[in-house]
Amino acid sequence: MIRHIVFFTAKSPDKIDAICEGLSLLSDIPHSDVFEVSRNNKVDLYGNEVDVVVYAEFADRAAFDAYKSHPNYAEATRRVRPLRDMRHAADFEAVTQR
């Protein structure tokens, strides 16, 4: 299983809802087993710079690659890129199953 986590910061607070809307297009892509877009609760004691988090799980690399090549992925990127500053992604093979 591949876990995919992406963190975004908005260029300004008034862009967060539009970022979430743009990223919600990704939920219509059928290749993930789990998919979530959420605002960061910002309760960490040491850093709360992240505004929006995407979390997804994929059965394997083929499913992940199909997700990234789906037209909704390109459209979400087109909508969100001008609204965000930072984007950090981590993709890793899960050692344990949920």
C-alpha positions, 0 to 999 in steps of 0.5 A: 500500500502507498500512503500519499500525504500532501501539505499546502499553505495558502497565499492568504487565509481567504484562499483556503476554501478555494484550495479545498474546493480545487483539491476536492476534485481529486476525490472523484478519481477512482484509484484511491482506497482512501481519500481526504482533504482537510483543513489543518486544525492548527493545534500543534505546539511547535508549528501550524504553518500548514493550512490544508492536508491531502491524505490518500491510500493506494493499493499499489504503484499502478493505482497511484500512477493512474491517480496522478495521470487522471484529468482531474489531477491536472485540473486540481493542480491548475486551480490550486497552484495559483492559490498556494505558496508551499506544497510538500508531498510524501509518498511511502510504502506502508509497512503496516495495514490499517 
